[in-house]
Amino acid sequence: MRNYRLHYWVLFSFLILSFSQDVLAQNPFITDQFTADPTARVFNDRVYVFPSHDIPAQPGRGRANWFVMEDYHVFSSANLTDWTDHGVIVSQNKVNWVDSTSFSMWAPDCIERNGKYYFYFPASAKPAFGRGSTVGVAIAENPSGPYIPQPEPIKGIRGIDPTLFIDKDGQAYIYWSGENIFAAKLKENMLELASETVIVGDLPKQGLKEGPFLFERKGIYYMTYPHVQNKIERLEYAIADNPMGPFKFTGVIMDESPTGCWTNHHSMIEFKNQWYLFYHHNDLSPKFDKNRSIRVDSLFFNEDGTIRKVTPTLRGVGVSYATKEIQVDRYSSISDNGASIAFLDSLNTFKGWKTVFNGKDAWIQYNVVDFGSKKLKSVQVKAVSQLGGTLQIRLDKADGTLLAEVKIPGGMDWTTVKKRITKFQKGIHNLVLISKDGNPVEIDWIKF
């Protein structure tokens, strides 16, 4: 019986991993569940993202109209295009000290030391471990798990949103939030505080500050955090010459959400000589900003070390492959009139979006598509058009090389139309789709 169970578990794990990969090089980059508060780390030349996990409240499961979080997943990618969900790594009902009725597993972090991976997570504690939120640790031999939670939380921490930093001299630091942002040194075992707690100084005094993330670049220590300057959070940063500060407020990384998402939470990494900002938005839940989705965009620095403000994009980062379904609704740019995006199914937003053309010469552009080196002969377009329509597919710009002119048949049902390519160009290009006759046309995806 024991061998049977083992074989079953191995097979089950294989099936989960085989079918848990979302191939997305766009925002949000996880679209089969709600995710928030992404902490990204680079381990062994691979990016691992440790987010919190929003779920809809249900009777007896969380507080209605509020954040509800009961476990953590970890996602990874070698190229920021193909993401794998490694499944649940920590759950509130499997941690000794967590109040499993609280659904309060807020923003986590993970860091490697001496070949082990330490996952730090906040939650509401059982009365025996003190009142309110505190921070615990789970340890693994691999960044994807399995993680073993420690039986008790870290003594001396009351708050949420832990983040970790190990300086060049090997000293580890932990930061967290709770009305203010706090900092302390950690012992070598990564499980105990090694110093008194200090309040991180010289940050804006008014408005909520939470979700700290600290990193170092060229001798500058960047304390970054969400801050409610007005009504909703924007991402800000302050700099210092050491990990404990004091920090000097320096600027804004990302402005408040234009659609009113109340929170933002973030992290930054350098990966293959490019910096990236991971953050979240309520893309898949536009009417309820307590169900969020994680995003990533490129991050750049000025010569003096200050951070250039990041403008959120739908396109995100990573290369899309021409031979896979390209969701052109995650556009890089769009015409002023005659083109828009909408949910495929407003009752099930996880099905994604569609591009809607309803104007002559309206266009949408999707950048960075890899056509490879082998000649591709045709293009497929999944579309619907009640009256029928004509769609041009061009390379790089609106008057660029014409790959194909696709006739979408009239009808009420989605159909996949196949058309031969008139001229192939290898390598990486931008795609431009143009509606030529103005008849309403909806596009789900295209593939070469």
VENCOR-V522554 format. One record per residue. N is the residue number from 1. RES is the residue in one letter. SS is DSSP state (alpha for helix, beta for strand, coil for the rest). OMEGA is omega in degrees with one decimal (NA if undefined). Layout:
N:RES:SS:OMEGA  N:RES:SS:OMEGA
This chain:
1:M:coil:-179.2  2:R:alpha:179.6  3:N:alpha:177.8  4:Y:alpha:179.9  5:R:alpha:179.2  6:L:alpha:-179.6  7:H:alpha:177.5  8:Y:alpha:-178.8  9:W:alpha:178.5  10:V:alpha:179.3  11:L:alpha:179.3  12:F:alpha:179.9  13:S:alpha:179.0  14:F:alpha:179.7  15:L:alpha:179.0  16:I:alpha:-178.3  17:L:alpha:-177.9  18:S:alpha:-174.8  19:F:coil:-175.1  20:S:coil:-176.0  21:Q:beta:174.4  22:D:beta:-179.1  23:V:beta:-173.8  24:L:coil:174.0  25:A:coil:-173.3  26:Q:coil:-177.6  27:N:coil:-8.8  28:P:coil:-174.7  29:F:coil:167.7  30:I:coil:-172.6  31:T:coil:178.2  32:D:coil:178.7  33:Q:coil:176.2  34:F:coil:179.2  35:T:coil:-178.6  36:A:beta:170.8  37:D:beta:-171.9  38:P:beta:168.0  39:T:beta:179.6  40:A:beta:176.6  41:R:beta:176.1  42:V:beta:176.7  43:F:beta:175.2  44:N:coil:176.6  45:D:coil:178.1  46:R:beta:179.3  47:V:beta:174.8  48:Y:beta:179.5  49:V:beta:-179.6  50:F:beta:179.5  51:P:beta:163.9  52:S:beta:-171.5  53:H:coil:176.7  54:D:beta:171.9  55:I:coil:176.2  56:P:coil:177.5  57:A:coil:175.6  58:Q:beta:177.4  59:P:coil:-179.1  60:G:coil:179.8  61:R:beta:176.4  62:G:coil:-176.8  63:R:coil:179.9  64:A:coil:177.6  65:N:coil:178.6  66:W:coil:178.0  67:F:coil:179.3  68:V:coil:-174.5  69:M:beta:-174.9  70:E:coil:-178.0  71:D:beta:179.1  72:Y:beta:167.3  73:H:beta:167.7  74:V:beta:179.4  75:F:beta:179.2  76:S:beta:179.9  77:S:beta:174.9  78:A:coil:-172.8  79:N:coil:-177.5  80:L:coil:176.8  81:T:coil:-178.3  82:D:beta:-176.0  83:W:beta:178.5  84:T:beta:174.4  85:D:beta:-179.5  86:H:beta:174.9  87:G:beta:-177.7  88:V:beta:178.9  89:I:beta:176.6  90:V:beta:179.0  91:S:beta:-174.9  92:Q:alpha:-178.4  93:N:alpha:177.2  94:K:alpha:176.5  95:V:coil:-171.8  96:N:coil:-170.4  97:W:coil:-173.8  98:V:beta:171.6  99:D:coil:-172.5  100:S:coil:173.8  101:T:coil:-171.3  102:S:coil:-178.8  103:F:coil:-173.4  104:S:beta:179.6  105:M:coil:-173.7  106:W:coil:-170.5  107:A:coil:-179.6  108:P:coil:173.4  109:D:beta:177.0  110:C:beta:179.7  111:I:beta:-179.5  112:E:beta:173.4  113:R:beta:176.9  114:N:coil:175.0  115:G:coil:176.7  116:K:beta:-176.7  117:Y:beta:-175.3  118:Y:beta:-178.2  119:F:beta:-176.9  120:Y:beta:-175.7  121:F:beta:176.7  122:P:beta:175.1  123:A:beta:173.7  124:S:beta:-175.4  125:A:beta:169.4  126:K:coil:-177.9  127:P:alpha:-178.9  128:A:alpha:-177.8  129:F:alpha:177.9  130:G:coil:-177.6  131:R:coil:173.6  132:G:coil:-176.5  133:S:beta:174.3  134:T:beta:-171.7  135:V:beta:176.0  136:G:beta:-177.1  137:V:beta:169.9  138:A:beta:-171.4  139:I:beta:179.6  140:A:beta:174.8  141:E:coil:179.6  142:N:coil:-176.7  143:P:coil:178.8  144:S:coil:178.6  145:G:coil:5.2  146:P:coil:-179.8  147:Y:coil:178.5  148:I:beta:-179.9  149:P:beta:173.4  150:Q:coil:-173.9  151:P:coil:-179.4  152:E:coil:175.4  153:P:coil:177.3  154:I:coil:179.0  155:K:coil:175.3  156:G:coil:179.3  157:I:coil:170.4  158:R:coil:-177.5  159:G:coil:-174.3  160:I:beta:171.0  161:D:beta:178.8  162:P:beta:170.4  163:T:beta:-171.9  164:L:beta:176.3  165:F:beta:174.0  166:I:beta:-177.0  167:D:coil:-177.2  168:K:coil:178.7  169:D:coil:177.4  170:G:coil:179.6  171:Q:coil:178.7  172:A:beta:179.6  173:Y:beta:173.3  174:I:beta:179.8  175:Y:beta:177.4  176:W:beta:-176.9  177:S:beta:178.7  178:G:coil:-170.8  179:E:coil:171.2  180:N:coil:171.4  181:I:beta:-174.2  182:F:beta:-180.0  183:A:beta:174.7  184:A:beta:172.6  185:K:beta:176.0  186:L:beta:173.9  187:K:coil:-178.9  188:E:coil:-178.4  189:N:coil:176.5  190:M:coil:-175.7  191:L:coil:-175.8  192:E:coil:174.6  193:L:beta:-179.6  194:A:coil:-179.2  195:S:coil:171.2  196:E:coil:176.2  197:T:coil:175.9  198:V:beta:171.4  199:I:beta:179.5  200:V:coil:-170.6  201:G:coil:173.6  202:D:coil:169.4  203:L:coil:178.4  204:P:coil:-173.7  205:K:coil:-175.9  206:Q:coil:174.8  207:G:coil:-179.1  208:L:coil:171.6  209:K:beta:-179.7  210:E:beta:171.9  211:G:beta:-178.1  212:P:beta:170.3  213:F:beta:-177.0  214:L:beta:172.6  215:F:beta:-179.7  216:E:beta:175.8  217:R:beta:176.8  218:K:coil:175.9  219:G:coil:177.8  220:I:beta:176.8  221:Y:beta:-175.6  222:Y:beta:170.3  223:M:beta:-177.1  224:T:beta:-171.9  225:Y:beta:168.6  226:P:beta:-177.2  227:H:beta:175.5  228:V:beta:177.5  229:Q:coil:178.9  230:N:coil:-178.3  231:K:coil:179.8  232:I:coil:-171.7  233:E:beta:165.7  234:R:beta:-179.7  235:L:beta:-178.1  236:E:beta:175.3  237:Y:beta:175.5  238:A:beta:-175.6  239:I:beta:178.2  240:A:beta:177.2  241:D:coil:173.7  242:N:coil:-171.7  243:P:coil:-177.4  244:M:coil:179.2  245:G:coil:8.8  246:P:coil:-177.7  247:F:coil:178.1  248:K:beta:177.4  249:F:beta:-172.7  250:T:beta:-179.3  251:G:beta:-178.1  252:V:beta:177.2  253:I:beta:179.2  254:M:beta:-179.2  255:D:coil:176.1  256:E:coil:178.1  257:S:coil:178.4  258:P:coil:-179.8  259:T:coil:171.5  260:G:coil:175.2  261:C:coil:-168.6  262:W:coil:-178.0  263:T:coil:162.3  264:N:coil:-179.6  265:H:coil:-159.6  266:H:coil:166.9  267:S:beta:179.6  268:M:beta:173.6  269:I:beta:166.8  270:E:beta:-176.9  271:F:beta:-179.7  272:K:coil:173.6  273:N:coil:174.4  274:Q:beta:176.6  275:W:beta:-179.5  276:Y:beta:174.1  277:L:beta:173.2  278:F:beta:-176.4  279:Y:beta:178.2  280:H:beta:178.1  281:H:beta:-178.6  282:N:coil:-177.1  283:D:coil:-173.8  284:L:coil:179.5  285:S:coil:-171.7  286:P:coil:-179.1  287:K:coil:-178.4  288:F:coil:-171.3  289:D:coil:173.2  290:K:coil:171.6  291:N:coil:-167.6  292:R:coil:-178.2  293:S:beta:-173.8  294:I:beta:-176.3  295:R:beta:172.7  296:V:beta:173.4  297:D:beta:-179.7  298:S:beta:-178.4  299:L:beta:-178.0  300:F:coil:179.3  301:F:beta:170.6  302:N:coil:-177.5  303:E:coil:-179.6  304:D:coil:177.5  305:G:coil:176.8  306:T:coil:-175.7  307:I:beta:174.2  308:R:coil:-179.8  309:K:coil:-179.0  310:V:coil:173.0  311:T:coil:-177.9  312:P:coil:177.1  313:T:coil:169.2  314:L:coil:-177.2  315:R:coil:-179.7  316:G:coil:-176.4  317:V:coil:179.8  318:G:coil:-178.7  319:V:coil:171.8  320:S:beta:-177.9  321:Y:beta:-175.5  322:A:coil:-176.3  323:T:coil:175.2  324:K:coil:-178.8  325:E:coil:-179.2  326:I:beta:179.9  327:Q:coil:-173.2  328:V:coil:175.4  329:D:coil:172.4  330:R:coil:-166.5  331:Y:coil:171.6  332:S:coil:174.5  333:S:beta:-172.4  334:I:beta:179.8  335:S:coil:-177.1  336:D:coil:-177.1  337:N:coil:170.6  338:G:coil:178.6  339:A:beta:-179.9  340:S:beta:175.5  341:I:beta:179.3  342:A:beta:175.5  343:F:beta:172.2  344:L:coil:180.0  345:D:coil:-175.5  346:S:coil:178.8  347:L:coil:176.7  348:N:coil:-173.5  349:T:alpha:179.1  350:F:alpha:174.9  351:K:alpha:175.2  352:G:coil:-170.6  353:W:beta:173.9  354:K:beta:173.2  355:T:beta:-177.9  356:V:beta:174.2  357:F:beta:174.7  358:N:coil:178.2  359:G:coil:179.4  360:K:coil:179.5  361:D:coil:171.7  362:A:coil:-174.5  363:W:beta:174.1  364:I:beta:-177.5  365:Q:beta:179.4  366:Y:beta:-171.3  367:N:beta:169.6  368:V:beta:174.9  369:V:beta:-178.1  370:D:beta:178.2  371:F:coil:178.4  372:G:coil:-177.5  373:S:coil:178.9  374:K:coil:-174.4  375:K:coil:174.3  376:L:coil:-169.6  377:K:coil:-174.1  378:S:beta:175.9  379:V:beta:174.9  380:Q:beta:179.2  381:V:beta:173.0  382:K:beta:-170.8  383:A:beta:172.6  384:V:beta:179.1  385:S:beta:-176.4  386:Q:coil:-178.1  387:L:coil:-172.7  388:G:coil:-178.5  389:G:beta:-178.6  390:T:beta:-177.3  391:L:beta:173.0  392:Q:beta:176.2  393:I:beta:-176.5  394:R:beta:179.3  395:L:beta:164.6  396:D:coil:-178.9  397:K:coil:-172.4  398:A:coil:176.6  399:D:coil:179.9  400:G:coil:-177.8  401:T:coil:178.7  402:L:beta:176.7  403:L:beta:-177.8  404:A:beta:169.5  405:E:beta:-170.2  406:V:beta:176.0  407:K:beta:178.0  408:I:beta:-177.3  409:P:coil:177.8  410:G:beta:179.5  411:G:coil:-176.2  412:M:coil:-174.8  413:D:coil:174.3  414:W:coil:179.0  415:T:beta:176.1  416:T:beta:-177.4  417:V:beta:179.8  418:K:beta:-177.4  419:K:beta:177.8  420:R:beta:176.2  421:I:coil:-178.5  422:T:coil:-178.6  423:K:coil:-177.8  424:F:coil:172.2  425:Q:coil:-178.8  426:K:coil:176.7  427:G:coil:-175.7  428:I:beta:-179.1  429:H:beta:168.1  430:N:beta:177.5  431:L:beta:174.3  432:V:beta:176.1  433:L:beta:-175.0  434:I:beta:174.6  435:S:beta:-169.9  436:K:coil:-176.2  437:D:coil:176.5  438:G:coil:176.6  439:N:coil:-180.0  440:P:coil:179.5  441:V:beta:175.2  442:E:beta:-177.1  443:I:beta:173.4  444:D:beta:-179.4  445:W:beta:170.5  446:I:beta:-179.2  447:K:beta:-178.5  448:F:coil:NA
